[in-house]
Amino acid sequence: MSKDIQVTGQTSGEWVSLGQYQLPAGRKAYVEVTNAGANGAIAADAVLLVPATPVNKK
């Protein structure tokens, strides 16, 4: 995760980057957590979406 991002109010832990994705403007987006392809259980307790570039507000 970028050093510019400050996550406040969170417990200690580690954020793992899952890559950068372009989300379509004006459409709903979601994150699906699945154990497909895994050999056992997986867990995620949070997802943080961070704009890669500043968004122009009109």
N, CA, C and O atoms as a MOPAC input file, in Angstrom:
PM7 MOZYME 1SCF
protein

 N      0.84700 1    -1.17000 1     0.00000 1
 C      0.00000 1     0.00000 1     0.00000 1
 C      0.89100 1     1.23100 1     0.00000 1
 O      1.98800 1     1.21500 1     0.55800 1
 N      0.42500 1     2.26900 1    -0.61200 1
 C      1.18200 1     3.51200 1    -0.71800 1
 C      1.47700 1     4.08800 1     0.66200 1
 O      0.65200 1     4.00500 1     1.57200 1
 N      2.63600 1     4.66000 1     0.80200 1
 C      3.01300 1     5.28400 1     2.07800 1
 C      2.20200 1     6.55600 1     2.31600 1
 O      2.15000 1     7.04400 1     3.44500 1
 N      1.55700 1     7.10900 1     1.26100 1
 C      0.74200 1     8.32100 1     1.38000 1
 C     -0.57100 1     8.05600 1     2.10700 1
 O     -1.16200 1     8.97400 1     2.67500 1
 N     -1.03000 1     6.80600 1     2.09400 1
 C     -2.32200 1     6.46300 1     2.67500 1
 C     -2.17500 1     6.25200 1     4.16700 1
 O     -1.33000 1     5.47800 1     4.61500 1
 N     -3.00100 1     6.94400 1     4.93300 1
 C     -3.01500 1     6.77400 1     6.37800 1
 C     -4.33700 1     6.13800 1     6.77300 1
 O     -5.39500 1     6.74500 1     6.61100 1
 N     -4.28000 1     4.92400 1     7.28600 1
 C     -5.47400 1     4.23100 1     7.73400 1
 C     -5.59500 1     4.48700 1     9.22500 1
 O     -4.75800 1     4.03800 1    10.00900 1
 N     -6.64700 1     5.21400 1     9.62000 1
 C     -6.83000 1     5.53600 1    11.03300 1
 C     -8.00200 1     4.74400 1    11.58200 1
 O     -8.92500 1     4.38700 1    10.85000 1
 N     -7.95500 1     4.47600 1    12.86200 1
 C     -9.02800 1     3.75300 1    13.52400 1
 C     -8.97800 1     2.25500 1    13.27500 1
 O     -9.93800 1     1.54800 1    13.58000 1
 N     -7.88600 1     1.76300 1    12.73000 1
 C     -7.75000 1     0.33800 1    12.44900 1
 C     -6.85100 1    -0.29900 1    13.50400 1
 O     -5.98600 1     0.35300 1    14.09000 1
 N     -7.07700 1    -1.57300 1    13.72500 1
 C     -6.19100 1    -2.30100 1    14.61600 1
 C     -4.89800 1    -2.60100 1    13.87100 1
 O     -4.81700 1    -2.44700 1    12.65200 1
 N     -3.89600 1    -3.02700 1    14.61500 1
 C     -2.63500 1    -3.33000 1    13.96000 1
 C     -2.81700 1    -4.52100 1    13.03200 1
 O     -3.66200 1    -5.38100 1    13.27700 1
 N     -2.04500 1    -4.57000 1    11.99500 1
 C     -2.15000 1    -5.66200 1    11.03300 1
 C     -1.41000 1    -5.29100 1     9.77600 1
 O     -0.68600 1    -4.29700 1     9.73000 1
 N     -1.59900 1    -6.09100 1     8.76700 1
 C     -0.87900 1    -5.87800 1     7.52100 1
 C     -1.87300 1    -5.77700 1     6.37300 1
 O     -2.80900 1    -6.57200 1     6.28100 1
 N     -1.66300 1    -4.78700 1     5.49100 1
 C     -2.45900 1    -4.63800 1     4.28200 1
 C     -1.68200 1    -5.28500 1     3.14500 1
 O     -0.48300 1    -5.04600 1     3.00000 1
 N     -2.34300 1    -6.09000 1     2.34800 1
 C     -1.71700 1    -6.77200 1     1.22200 1
 C     -2.33000 1    -6.23000 1    -0.06400 1
 O     -3.54300 1    -6.30800 1    -0.25900 1
 N     -1.50000 1    -5.68700 1    -0.93100 1
 C     -1.98700 1    -5.16500 1    -2.20500 1
 C     -2.40200 1    -6.32000 1    -3.11100 1
 O     -1.66600 1    -7.29400 1    -3.27000 1
 N     -3.57000 1    -6.20200 1    -3.69200 1
 C     -4.06100 1    -7.20800 1    -4.63000 1
 C     -4.00800 1    -6.70000 1    -6.06400 1
 O     -4.57000 1    -7.31900 1    -6.96700 1
 N     -3.33200 1    -5.57000 1    -6.27400 1
 C     -3.15400 1    -5.04200 1    -7.62400 1
 C     -3.93700 1    -3.77200 1    -7.85700 1
 O     -4.58200 1    -3.23900 1    -6.95400 1
 N     -3.86600 1    -3.29800 1    -9.08600 1
 C     -4.60100 1    -2.10000 1    -9.50000 1
 C     -5.60600 1    -2.49800 1   -10.56500 1
 O     -5.30700 1    -3.27900 1   -11.46800 1
 N     -6.80100 1    -1.94600 1   -10.43800 1
 C     -7.88500 1    -2.28000 1   -11.35400 1
 C     -8.60200 1    -1.00600 1   -11.76900 1
 O     -8.75500 1    -0.08400 1   -10.96800 1
 N     -9.03600 1    -0.95600 1   -13.00600 1
 C     -9.80500 1     0.18100 1   -13.49200 1
 C    -11.28200 1    -0.15600 1   -13.34200 1
 O    -11.77000 1    -1.11600 1   -13.94100 1
 N    -11.99300 1     0.63500 1   -12.54200 1
 C    -13.40600 1     0.40600 1   -12.31100 1
 C    -14.21000 1     1.30200 1   -13.24700 1
 O    -13.86100 1     2.46900 1   -13.42400 1
 N    -15.27700 1     0.78400 1   -13.84900 1
 C    -16.06400 1     1.57100 1   -14.79800 1
 C    -16.83100 1     2.69000 1   -14.09300 1
 O    -17.50600 1     2.45500 1   -13.09100 1
 N    -16.72200 1     3.89700 1   -14.62200 1
 C    -17.42400 1     5.05400 1   -14.04700 1
 C    -18.93100 1     4.85600 1   -14.18700 1
 O    -19.41800 1     4.42200 1   -15.23100 1
 N    -19.65100 1     5.17700 1   -13.13400 1
 C    -21.09700 1     5.11600 1   -13.16900 1
 C    -21.68200 1     3.72300 1   -13.03500 1
 O    -22.89800 1     3.56100 1   -13.13800 1
 N    -20.86000 1     2.72200 1   -12.80900 1
 C    -21.34400 1     1.34700 1   -12.66200 1
 C    -20.95800 1     0.82500 1   -11.28700 1
 O    -19.96400 1     1.26200 1   -10.70700 1
 N    -21.73800 1    -0.10200 1   -10.77300 1
 C    -21.43900 1    -0.69700 1    -9.47200 1
 C    -20.25500 1    -1.65000 1    -9.59300 1
 O    -20.09700 1    -2.33900 1   -10.60100 1
 N    -19.44600 1    -1.67700 1    -8.57500 1
 C    -18.29700 1    -2.59000 1    -8.51400 1
 C    -18.35500 1    -3.31100 1    -7.17300 1
 O    -18.92900 1    -2.80100 1    -6.21100 1
 N    -17.75800 1    -4.49600 1    -7.11600 1
 C    -17.75000 1    -5.24600 1    -5.86500 1
 C    -16.47400 1    -6.07100 1    -5.78400 1
 O    -15.78900 1    -6.28300 1    -6.78500 1
 N    -16.17100 1    -6.52800 1    -4.58800 1
 C    -15.02900 1    -7.39700 1    -4.33600 1
 C    -15.58600 1    -8.71700 1    -3.82600 1
 O    -16.36300 1    -8.74000 1    -2.87100 1
 N    -15.19300 1    -9.80700 1    -4.45600 1
 C    -15.64100 1   -11.13600 1    -4.03000 1
 C    -14.45400 1   -11.88500 1    -3.44600 1
 O    -13.41000 1   -12.01100 1    -4.08500 1
 N    -14.62300 1   -12.38200 1    -2.22600 1
 C    -13.59000 1   -13.17500 1    -1.56900 1
 C    -14.04000 1   -14.63100 1    -1.64100 1
 O    -15.12300 1   -14.97100 1    -1.16400 1
 N    -13.21900 1   -15.48800 1    -2.23200 1
 C    -13.58700 1   -16.88400 1    -2.41200 1
 C    -12.38400 1   -17.79000 1    -2.16000 1
 O    -11.23500 1   -17.36600 1    -2.28300 1
 N    -12.66200 1   -19.01700 1    -1.81400 1
 C    -11.57400 1   -19.97100 1    -1.61400 1
 C    -11.41200 1   -20.89000 1    -2.83400 1
 O    -10.75200 1   -21.92400 1    -2.73700 1
 N    -12.00300 1   -20.52800 1    -3.97200 1
 C    -11.86100 1   -21.31300 1    -5.19800 1
 C    -10.38000 1   -21.43400 1    -5.54800 1
 O     -9.68100 1   -20.42500 1    -5.64600 1
 N     -9.90900 1   -22.63600 1    -5.73300 1
 C     -8.50600 1   -22.86700 1    -6.05900 1
 C     -7.59500 1   -22.97000 1    -4.84500 1
 O     -6.41500 1   -23.29600 1    -4.97300 1
 N     -8.14400 1   -22.69100 1    -3.66400 1
 C     -7.33900 1   -22.78800 1    -2.43900 1
 C     -7.48100 1   -24.19200 1    -1.85100 1
 O     -8.42900 1   -24.91500 1    -2.15500 1
 N     -6.54500 1   -24.54900 1    -1.02600 1
 C     -6.58400 1   -25.84900 1    -0.36400 1
 C     -6.94800 1   -25.63300 1     1.10400 1
 O     -6.15700 1   -25.94000 1     1.99600 1
 N     -8.13800 1   -25.10900 1     1.34800 1
 C     -8.57300 1   -24.84000 1     2.70800 1
 C     -9.28300 1   -23.51000 1     2.80400 1
 O     -9.67700 1   -22.91800 1     1.79900 1
 N     -9.43800 1   -23.05500 1     4.02500 1
 C    -10.15900 1   -21.81900 1     4.29000 1
 C     -9.27600 1   -20.60100 1     4.03700 1
 O     -8.05000 1   -20.67400 1     4.12200 1
 N     -9.91800 1   -19.49300 1     3.72900 1
 C     -9.23700 1   -18.21200 1     3.60600 1
 C     -9.99800 1   -17.20400 1     4.45800 1
 O    -11.13400 1   -17.46000 1     4.85500 1
 N     -9.38600 1   -16.06900 1     4.74100 1
 C    -10.05600 1   -15.04400 1     5.53900 1
 C     -9.62900 1   -13.66000 1     5.06900 1
 O     -8.48400 1   -13.44300 1     4.67500 1
 N    -10.57000 1   -12.74000 1     5.12000 1
 C    -10.30100 1   -11.32900 1     4.86300 1
 C    -11.19600 1   -10.54200 1     5.79900 1
 O    -12.39800 1   -10.79900 1     5.86900 1
 N    -10.63100 1    -9.59100 1     6.51500 1
 C    -11.45700 1    -8.83500 1     7.44600 1
 C    -11.69300 1    -7.40300 1     6.99200 1
 O    -12.41700 1    -6.65800 1     7.65200 1
 N    -11.08800 1    -7.00700 1     5.86700 1
 C    -11.30800 1    -5.65800 1     5.36200 1
 C    -10.79900 1    -5.55500 1     3.93400 1
 O     -9.90700 1    -6.29400 1     3.51600 1
 N    -11.38600 1    -4.62100 1     3.19700 1
 C    -10.93100 1    -4.28500 1     1.85500 1
 C    -10.83700 1    -2.77100 1     1.79400 1
 O    -11.77500 1    -2.07400 1     2.18300 1
 N     -9.72200 1    -2.25900 1     1.31200 1
 C     -9.51700 1    -0.81900 1     1.20900 1
 C     -9.31100 1    -0.47000 1    -0.25000 1
 O     -8.34700 1    -0.92300 1    -0.86600 1
 N    -10.21200 1     0.33800 1    -0.81700 1
 C    -10.09900 1     0.79100 1    -2.19800 1
 C     -9.51300 1     2.19700 1    -2.18500 1
 O    -10.04200 1     3.08800 1    -1.52000 1
 N     -8.42800 1     2.39500 1    -2.91400 1
 C     -7.70200 1     3.65500 1    -2.92700 1
 C     -7.58400 1     4.14000 1    -4.36000 1
 O     -7.08600 1     3.39400 1    -5.20300 1
 N     -8.02500 1     5.37200 1    -4.68300 1
 C     -7.84500 1     5.87800 1    -6.04300 1
 C     -6.37000 1     5.93700 1    -6.41200 1
 O     -5.55400 1     6.41900 1    -5.62700 1
 N     -6.02100 1     5.45200 1    -7.59800 1
 C     -4.62600 1     5.46900 1    -8.04500 1
 C     -4.19500 1     6.87300 1    -8.41800 1
 O     -3.02800 1     7.23000 1    -8.25700 1
 N     -5.12200 1     7.66900 1    -8.91200 1
 C     -4.84700 1     9.07200 1    -9.25300 1
 C     -5.96900 1     9.91300 1    -8.66200 1
 O     -7.06200 1     9.39900 1    -8.42100 1
 N     -5.72100 1    11.19300 1    -8.42700 1
 C     -6.78000 1    12.03600 1    -7.88000 1
 C     -7.98300 1    12.07000 1    -8.80900 1
 O     -7.83700 1    12.10500 1   -10.03100 1
 N     -9.16400 1    12.06000 1    -8.22200 1
 C    -10.41200 1    12.13400 1    -8.99200 1
 C    -10.76700 1    13.60100 1    -9.18300 1
 O    -10.76800 1    14.37500 1    -8.22500 1
 N    -11.06900 1    13.98500 1   -10.42700 1
 C    -11.48000 1    15.37900 1   -10.71200 1
 C    -12.92600 1    15.55100 1   -10.30400 1
 O    -13.81300 1    14.89100 1   -10.84600 1
 N    -13.16900 1    16.43500 1    -9.35300 1
 C    -14.53800 1    16.70800 1    -8.92100 1
 C    -15.09100 1    17.83100 1    -9.76900 1
 O    -14.43800 1    18.85600 1    -9.96500 1
 N    -16.30000 1    17.63100 1   -10.27200 1
 C    -16.93000 1    18.65100 1   -11.13000 1
 C    -17.93000 1    19.45400 1   -10.34700 1
 O    -18.56100 1    20.35700 1   -10.89500 1

